[in-house]
């Protein structure tokens, strides 16, 4: 709640039982880990940990990190993310007007001239993180709670059309290759590591993970304990080593679109045909297959596309939490990976930010008496439901990890020696 609602007003109570679905997801993670003999301690700091570390605050129609906004088109609301200079540079190609000195003001004024269908058509082919809020966003709760939304692989079931083969759970720690970046994928890798997996984080020499510099504490939270492999993706020999490493792995986590993996000469479908037991966790914004697989998206705009937003008394939408689709997808991906290991089901697991957010947005609507009312109390806010009161707390500090992540490339030489030698996966695991 403290991250939901207007910046200078009262925090908003979600209109639906979001935490019920989130609690179910966390319990699924814990039980899957327990079935593998591991204890996984997770709590609500999974959702607000980044906001605590980066001192983020709620902003209503502005995301907590202010890189995404909800804008009003002629016939409803859209979400637009502009986290990079290259995104701002695309505005003229999309809206037909210059961004000027204030890109957000220009975008806000321009989108009012178009219907959402027109904006969607105009954005086709542009690598722009843009999404339309569903009509039911102001009153979610249309799907049955706990039902996986389209684009989310139910844990233990590979996406239709991929190869699977049942096998016994291996006694050794699985080898996980983490090709992902930002939040959802690295969180998945961290959760798998905490259940006993050996995780190798792969980064590009040309483009190492930007979070190392922009928010090192958050990077540490997601990547501590992983081995760091730095490769030159422009070098054919390095791409070949990456492929051999994947061929020796039990799991792969990726957060790139299919086109980006093609540039690395990686084809998950082909690799799965050769190794049906391999688990490939493909995290994308809107899904792996078809046109959706080429769409760009981030945690805030993907959540808005799913209808995972709050609404004030004036009917205006507000972002719910901090890029909430990211931690939801990271936890869902880890749950899928653990279930795959339990059931021995290889294949491509299609985990979309939007789909994971839709699953939570499908929780039942809360009655007004269940939502209660928010009142000022001291310097903060208090939620009153029936005869009970509770303070609206600030985002919780992360409780899971106090380690530092390895420096970029710290394990490159050792891992390359393993790859170039008789690397068969299990012999190299610790």
Backbone torsions as a table, in degrees:
resi	resn	phi	psi	omega
1	UNK	NA	-37.3	-176.7
2	UNK	-64.4	-19.7	179.0
3	UNK	-103.9	13.4	-176.1
4	UNK	-126.9	125.5	177.9
5	UNK	120.0	-178.0	-177.3
6	UNK	-67.6	152.0	-176.5
7	UNK	-62.2	-40.6	-173.8
8	UNK	-110.6	16.0	178.3
9	UNK	-122.6	-167.7	-179.0
10	UNK	-71.0	143.8	173.5
11	UNK	-64.9	154.8	-176.2
12	UNK	-100.4	143.3	172.9
13	UNK	-89.5	126.3	176.3
14	UNK	-56.4	146.8	-178.7
15	UNK	-83.3	1.5	-178.0
16	UNK	-142.2	164.9	-171.6
17	UNK	-79.5	65.8	-176.9
18	UNK	-61.7	-43.1	-175.2
19	UNK	-68.6	-22.6	175.9
20	UNK	-62.4	-47.9	178.2
21	UNK	-66.3	-37.9	179.6
22	UNK	-67.5	-41.1	176.4
23	UNK	-61.0	-40.2	178.1
24	UNK	-62.1	-40.5	179.3
25	UNK	-65.2	-43.6	178.9
26	UNK	-63.6	-39.8	179.1
27	UNK	-66.5	-36.5	176.1
28	UNK	-60.5	-42.4	177.1
29	UNK	-61.5	-48.1	-178.1
30	UNK	-61.6	-43.9	-176.8
31	UNK	-69.7	-37.6	176.5
32	UNK	-63.4	-42.5	178.3
33	UNK	-64.6	-42.1	-179.9
34	UNK	-62.1	-36.0	179.2
35	UNK	-65.8	-22.0	176.9
36	UNK	-97.0	6.4	177.1
37	UNK	84.5	19.1	-178.9
38	UNK	-119.7	148.9	176.0
39	UNK	-104.3	124.5	-177.6
40	UNK	-118.5	107.7	179.9
41	UNK	-92.9	111.6	178.2
42	UNK	-134.7	150.1	-179.9
43	UNK	-149.6	-168.1	-174.4
44	UNK	-66.7	-9.7	175.6
45	UNK	-66.0	-15.2	173.1
46	UNK	-60.2	-31.7	-176.4
47	UNK	-89.0	-37.1	-174.2
48	UNK	-111.5	5.2	-176.7
49	UNK	-60.8	-42.1	-179.7
50	UNK	-65.3	-42.3	-180.0
51	UNK	-60.0	-38.8	177.8
52	UNK	-64.7	-47.3	-176.4
53	UNK	-67.1	-32.2	-176.3
54	UNK	-103.8	5.7	178.7
55	UNK	54.8	47.2	179.9
56	UNK	-85.8	157.9	-179.6
57	UNK	-138.8	161.8	-179.8
58	UNK	-69.1	153.3	-177.6
59	UNK	-140.2	12.4	179.0
60	UNK	69.3	-110.1	178.5
61	UNK	-80.4	-2.4	174.1
62	UNK	-108.0	135.4	-179.9
63	UNK	-66.1	163.2	-177.3
64	UNK	-57.7	-36.7	179.1
65	UNK	-93.0	3.8	174.6
66	UNK	65.2	17.8	178.5
67	UNK	-95.0	-6.7	-179.3
68	UNK	-134.4	145.5	178.6
69	UNK	-137.4	151.8	171.1
70	UNK	-94.0	120.9	-176.5
71	UNK	-118.2	146.9	-177.4
72	UNK	-95.7	114.1	174.2
73	UNK	-84.9	-174.7	-175.8
74	UNK	-65.2	-29.9	-175.8
75	UNK	-124.0	19.6	179.6
76	UNK	152.7	-165.4	-171.6
77	UNK	-105.9	147.8	173.9
78	UNK	-129.7	166.0	172.9
79	UNK	-120.0	137.0	-179.5
80	UNK	-134.9	129.2	176.3
81	UNK	-108.3	133.7	176.9
82	UNK	-132.8	64.2	-175.6
83	UNK	-79.5	-16.0	-174.2
84	UNK	-126.2	152.9	176.3
85	UNK	-55.6	-35.1	-179.6
86	UNK	-64.1	-28.5	177.2
87	UNK	-69.0	-42.0	178.1
88	UNK	-63.0	-37.9	-179.0
89	UNK	-65.1	-20.2	-180.0
90	UNK	-85.1	-10.7	-177.1
91	UNK	-57.5	-44.3	178.5
92	UNK	-60.6	-37.8	179.3
93	UNK	-67.4	-28.5	-178.7
94	UNK	-85.2	-49.3	-171.4
95	UNK	-102.3	-8.6	178.2
96	UNK	74.4	18.3	178.3
97	UNK	-142.1	152.8	-177.8
98	UNK	-71.3	149.2	-179.4
99	UNK	-74.4	-33.7	179.1
100	UNK	69.8	-162.6	-177.0
101	UNK	-74.3	-24.9	-179.6
102	UNK	-123.1	89.5	-176.5
103	UNK	-57.8	-37.9	-177.9
104	UNK	-67.0	-39.9	178.1
105	UNK	-64.9	-42.4	179.3
106	UNK	-63.1	-43.6	-179.8
107	UNK	-65.1	-43.3	-179.4
108	UNK	-60.3	-41.9	179.9
109	UNK	-70.4	-36.4	-174.8
110	UNK	-73.7	-42.1	-175.0
111	UNK	-66.4	-22.0	178.7
112	UNK	-65.0	-17.5	-177.7
113	UNK	-85.3	-5.6	-173.1
114	UNK	-126.8	153.2	167.7
115	UNK	-77.7	160.9	-178.7
116	UNK	-66.0	-33.0	176.6
117	UNK	-65.2	-38.6	177.6
118	UNK	-65.5	-43.9	179.8
119	UNK	-62.5	-38.7	178.1
120	UNK	-63.7	-45.1	179.5
121	UNK	-64.7	-40.0	-179.7
122	UNK	-67.3	-27.4	-178.6
123	UNK	-84.4	-8.7	-177.3
124	UNK	-59.1	129.1	179.5
125	UNK	87.6	-10.3	178.8
126	UNK	-94.0	134.6	177.6
127	UNK	-77.7	64.3	-175.1
128	UNK	-117.1	132.2	179.9
129	UNK	-82.9	90.7	-175.3
130	UNK	-131.6	140.0	-179.2
131	UNK	-149.3	150.1	176.7
132	UNK	-98.0	131.2	174.7
133	UNK	-71.8	133.7	178.3
134	UNK	-64.9	155.6	-177.6
135	UNK	-59.5	-31.8	-176.2
136	UNK	-86.7	9.4	-175.1
137	UNK	-60.9	-31.5	-179.8
138	UNK	-75.5	-17.1	179.5
139	UNK	-143.4	68.9	-177.4
140	UNK	-70.0	177.2	178.3
141	UNK	114.5	28.6	-175.9
142	UNK	-89.7	-17.8	-178.2
143	UNK	-103.6	158.9	179.6
144	UNK	-71.1	137.3	-179.5
145	UNK	-61.2	139.5	176.7
146	UNK	84.3	-3.9	179.3
147	UNK	-85.7	127.1	-179.7
148	UNK	-65.9	134.6	-179.6
149	UNK	-80.1	161.3	177.5
150	UNK	-56.3	137.9	180.0
151	UNK	95.7	-8.8	176.8
152	UNK	-105.0	122.9	176.9
153	UNK	-76.3	119.8	175.9
154	UNK	-59.7	128.8	-176.4
155	UNK	-49.4	127.4	178.4
156	UNK	94.6	-5.1	-179.7
157	UNK	-123.0	120.8	-179.3
158	UNK	-72.7	154.7	177.2
159	UNK	-58.8	138.0	-179.4
160	UNK	-52.8	136.9	177.7
161	UNK	98.9	-8.4	177.9
162	UNK	-101.3	161.4	-177.0
163	UNK	-83.3	142.8	174.7
164	UNK	-136.1	156.3	174.6
165	UNK	-152.7	128.7	-179.6
166	UNK	-75.2	138.1	177.0
167	UNK	-149.1	161.6	179.9
168	UNK	-72.6	151.0	176.5
169	UNK	-66.8	129.2	-177.8
170	UNK	-74.7	148.8	-178.8
171	UNK	-76.8	-29.2	-176.8
172	UNK	-79.6	165.3	176.5
173	UNK	-68.7	133.4	-179.4
174	UNK	-69.5	150.5	175.5
175	UNK	-96.6	120.1	-177.6
176	UNK	-115.0	127.0	176.5
177	UNK	-101.9	115.8	-176.3
178	UNK	-100.2	101.6	178.0
179	UNK	-94.4	4.7	-169.5
180	UNK	-87.6	172.8	178.8
181	UNK	-144.7	173.8	178.9
182	UNK	69.5	-114.9	-167.1
183	UNK	-121.3	-59.7	-170.6
184	UNK	-58.8	-52.5	-178.5
185	UNK	-63.4	-50.6	177.1
186	UNK	-58.7	-35.1	176.2
187	UNK	-64.3	-43.0	176.4
188	UNK	-56.8	-47.7	179.6
189	UNK	-61.5	-38.9	179.9
190	UNK	-66.8	-41.6	178.6
191	UNK	-64.7	-38.9	177.3
192	UNK	-66.5	-38.3	177.5
193	UNK	-61.7	-39.9	-178.3
194	UNK	-71.4	-9.8	173.5
195	UNK	-101.6	11.1	172.6
196	UNK	109.7	1.6	-179.2
197	UNK	-78.2	149.1	167.9
198	UNK	-87.7	120.2	-175.4
199	UNK	-116.9	124.7	175.8
200	UNK	-108.1	117.0	178.4
201	UNK	-90.2	123.2	-177.8
202	UNK	-103.6	128.2	177.1
203	UNK	-127.8	158.5	179.1
204	UNK	-88.8	137.6	175.1
205	UNK	-58.7	-41.3	-177.5
206	UNK	-71.7	-34.5	-175.0
207	UNK	-137.1	72.3	176.5
208	UNK	-64.3	161.4	-176.4
209	UNK	-55.3	121.9	-177.3
210	UNK	-65.5	-25.4	-178.9
211	UNK	-64.8	-18.8	176.2
212	UNK	-55.7	-38.2	-177.5
213	UNK	-97.4	-39.8	-173.4
214	UNK	-72.5	-35.4	178.4
215	UNK	-151.1	77.6	-174.6
216	UNK	-60.9	-32.9	179.9
217	UNK	-65.7	-39.6	178.4
218	UNK	-70.6	-38.8	176.4
219	UNK	-60.5	-43.3	178.0
220	UNK	-60.3	-42.9	-178.6
221	UNK	-56.9	-40.6	-175.1
222	UNK	-87.3	-21.0	-169.0
223	UNK	-126.4	0.6	176.7
224	UNK	-60.4	140.7	177.8
225	UNK	87.3	-10.9	176.4
226	UNK	-86.0	148.7	172.1
227	UNK	-81.3	144.4	-175.1
228	UNK	-109.8	121.6	178.5
229	UNK	-117.5	122.3	-179.9
230	UNK	-108.9	121.9	-177.6
231	UNK	-125.2	151.9	174.3
232	UNK	-94.7	100.6	-175.4
233	UNK	-69.4	-11.9	174.6
234	UNK	-82.3	-7.1	-178.5
235	UNK	-100.1	122.8	-177.4
236	UNK	-60.1	-36.1	-179.4
237	UNK	-67.1	-33.6	178.0
238	UNK	-72.2	-38.6	176.1
239	UNK	-63.4	-37.0	177.7
240	UNK	-65.8	-40.3	177.5
241	UNK	-63.9	-39.8	178.7
242	UNK	-61.7	-41.3	179.8
243	UNK	-64.2	-42.3	179.4
244	UNK	-64.8	-35.9	177.8
245	UNK	-64.1	-44.4	178.6
246	UNK	-63.7	-37.9	-179.8
247	UNK	-65.5	-20.1	178.5
248	UNK	-96.1	-3.2	-172.3
249	UNK	-88.3	163.5	171.7
250	UNK	-95.0	-34.6	-179.2
251	UNK	-139.2	151.4	172.9
252	UNK	-130.3	136.1	174.0
253	UNK	-115.0	124.6	176.3
254	UNK	-128.6	151.0	175.7
255	UNK	-129.2	16.1	179.2
256	UNK	-95.5	156.2	175.1
257	UNK	-72.6	159.4	-178.8
258	UNK	-52.1	-39.4	-177.9
259	UNK	-61.6	-38.5	-179.8
260	UNK	-67.4	-36.8	177.7
261	UNK	-68.8	-33.6	176.5
262	UNK	-59.7	-36.0	179.3
263	UNK	-66.9	-22.3	175.3
264	UNK	-92.1	6.8	-178.7
265	UNK	61.0	37.4	177.7
266	UNK	-115.1	125.0	178.1
267	UNK	-124.1	100.7	-177.5
268	UNK	-53.1	-40.5	-178.6
269	UNK	-61.6	-42.7	179.5
270	UNK	-66.6	-42.8	179.5
271	UNK	-64.2	-35.9	178.8
272	UNK	-70.6	-32.0	176.0
273	UNK	-64.2	-37.2	178.8
274	UNK	-77.2	-28.5	-179.2
275	UNK	-137.9	82.4	-176.7
276	UNK	-60.6	-20.7	-179.2
277	UNK	-80.1	-11.9	-178.9
278	UNK	-66.0	137.8	175.3
279	UNK	-105.6	117.0	179.2
280	UNK	-111.5	113.7	179.6
281	UNK	-97.4	104.7	-176.4
282	UNK	-100.4	106.3	-179.9
283	UNK	-98.9	121.7	177.8
284	UNK	-134.4	175.5	-179.7
285	UNK	-73.6	-45.0	-171.7
286	UNK	-127.5	8.5	179.4
287	UNK	121.0	157.6	-173.6
288	UNK	-84.0	-36.4	-167.5
289	UNK	-92.4	149.3	172.8
290	UNK	67.5	-155.4	-176.9
291	UNK	-63.5	-30.3	-179.4
292	UNK	-60.8	-32.2	-178.2
293	UNK	-67.0	-16.5	179.7
294	UNK	-98.9	-1.2	-179.1
295	UNK	-80.0	139.6	176.1
296	UNK	-86.8	146.3	176.8
297	UNK	-168.8	157.0	178.3
298	UNK	-129.1	177.4	-172.2
299	UNK	-59.8	-38.4	-177.1
300	UNK	-74.6	-47.8	-177.9
301	UNK	-71.0	-31.6	177.2
302	UNK	-67.1	-39.7	177.2
303	UNK	-64.3	-40.2	178.5
304	UNK	-64.8	-39.3	178.2
305	UNK	-62.0	-29.5	179.9
306	UNK	-83.7	-8.3	-175.2
307	UNK	84.0	11.8	178.9
308	UNK	-84.6	69.6	179.6
309	UNK	-134.6	165.5	175.1
310	UNK	-106.2	168.1	179.1
311	UNK	-137.9	135.4	177.5
312	UNK	-84.3	179.8	179.1
313	UNK	-63.2	-24.5	179.4
314	UNK	-83.4	0.0	178.8
315	UNK	84.3	-5.7	179.4
316	UNK	-75.3	136.1	178.9
317	UNK	-73.3	160.6	176.3
318	UNK	-143.9	145.5	177.3
319	UNK	-62.0	141.5	177.6
320	UNK	-103.8	110.1	178.6
321	UNK	71.2	-172.0	-178.4
322	UNK	-101.1	106.3	177.1
323	UNK	42.8	48.8	-165.3
324	UNK	-61.8	-24.0	179.0
325	UNK	-65.1	-25.4	-179.8
326	UNK	-67.0	-58.2	179.2
327	UNK	-64.3	-32.1	176.6
328	UNK	-62.2	-43.7	179.4
329	UNK	-68.4	-38.2	178.6
330	UNK	-62.4	-43.2	178.3
331	UNK	-68.9	-40.9	178.9
332	UNK	-62.7	-40.9	179.6
333	UNK	-64.6	-42.6	178.9
334	UNK	-65.1	-40.2	177.6
335	UNK	-62.0	-39.9	177.9
336	UNK	-64.9	-41.5	179.3
337	UNK	-64.0	-41.6	178.9
338	UNK	-67.1	-41.1	178.4
339	UNK	-65.3	-38.4	177.6
340	UNK	-60.7	-40.5	179.8
341	UNK	-68.3	-39.5	179.3
342	UNK	-62.8	-41.8	-174.3
343	UNK	-95.0	-5.9	-179.0
344	UNK	65.0	36.5	-176.0
345	UNK	-107.0	104.1	176.1
346	UNK	-80.8	170.7	177.5
347	UNK	136.9	-178.0	178.2
348	UNK	-91.1	123.9	177.8
349	UNK	-103.9	111.9	-173.6
350	UNK	-89.9	101.1	-177.1
351	UNK	-113.0	111.0	179.9
352	UNK	-106.5	143.6	176.3
353	UNK	-57.3	-45.3	-178.2
354	UNK	-63.6	-45.5	-178.8
355	UNK	-62.2	-40.5	179.2
356	UNK	-66.8	-36.6	177.1
357	UNK	-69.0	-36.8	178.8
358	UNK	-63.0	-35.0	179.2
359	UNK	-61.0	-41.4	179.9
360	UNK	-76.3	-37.7	179.4
361	UNK	-65.9	-17.3	178.7
362	UNK	-83.4	5.4	178.1
363	UNK	-66.4	161.1	-175.6
364	UNK	-65.9	150.6	176.1
365	UNK	-69.9	142.9	175.7
366	UNK	-89.1	140.2	173.4
367	UNK	-71.0	153.1	-179.9
368	UNK	-52.8	-36.4	-179.8
369	UNK	-68.3	-25.2	178.5
370	UNK	-79.6	-28.1	-179.4
371	UNK	-76.5	-28.1	-179.8
372	UNK	70.2	-156.6	-178.4
373	UNK	-143.1	149.3	-178.7
374	UNK	-103.5	132.8	-179.9
375	UNK	-131.6	150.4	174.0
376	UNK	-65.0	144.6	173.0
377	UNK	-148.4	109.5	-175.9
378	UNK	63.1	-128.8	178.9
379	UNK	-90.2	1.3	-176.1
380	UNK	-126.4	-148.9	-176.4
381	UNK	-133.7	154.5	-178.2
382	UNK	-131.7	137.5	176.3
383	UNK	-101.8	128.3	178.7
384	UNK	-115.5	120.8	177.0
385	UNK	-125.9	114.7	-175.5
386	UNK	61.4	-127.5	178.5
387	UNK	-96.2	8.1	-177.3
388	UNK	-105.0	147.9	176.6
389	UNK	-129.7	147.4	176.4
390	UNK	-148.2	138.3	177.3
391	UNK	-72.4	142.9	173.5
392	UNK	-82.3	109.4	-172.5
393	UNK	-86.1	155.5	173.5
394	UNK	-68.7	163.4	178.3
395	UNK	-53.8	137.2	-178.1
396	UNK	-72.5	142.9	173.8
397	UNK	-69.6	145.7	178.2
398	UNK	-59.0	138.0	-175.7
399	UNK	-112.2	-2.1	-167.6
400	UNK	-91.7	-31.1	-165.3
401	UNK	-143.7	127.9	175.4
402	UNK	-116.9	5.4	-179.6
403	UNK	-79.7	163.9	173.0
404	UNK	-98.6	145.1	174.9
405	UNK	-71.5	151.7	178.2
406	UNK	-65.6	145.5	174.7
407	UNK	-58.2	153.4	-178.9
408	UNK	-57.5	124.6	177.1
409	UNK	80.0	12.0	-175.2
410	UNK	-60.5	-28.3	-176.9
411	UNK	-112.5	13.4	-174.0
412	UNK	-59.7	-49.6	-176.2
413	UNK	-61.2	-45.6	-178.4
414	UNK	-62.6	-44.0	-176.6
415	UNK	-69.8	-39.2	178.2
416	UNK	-63.6	-37.3	176.4
417	UNK	-62.6	-38.3	177.1
418	UNK	-65.6	-43.8	-178.5
419	UNK	-64.4	-45.3	-177.2
420	UNK	-73.7	-18.3	177.2
421	UNK	-91.6	-158.6	-179.3
422	UNK	-80.1	59.2	-176.3
423	UNK	-74.9	113.0	178.7
424	UNK	-123.4	20.4	175.4
425	UNK	86.0	-75.5	-171.0
426	UNK	-66.9	-32.1	-179.0
427	UNK	-68.9	-23.4	-176.6
428	UNK	-95.6	-3.5	-173.5
429	UNK	-83.8	145.5	179.0
430	UNK	-110.4	NA	NA
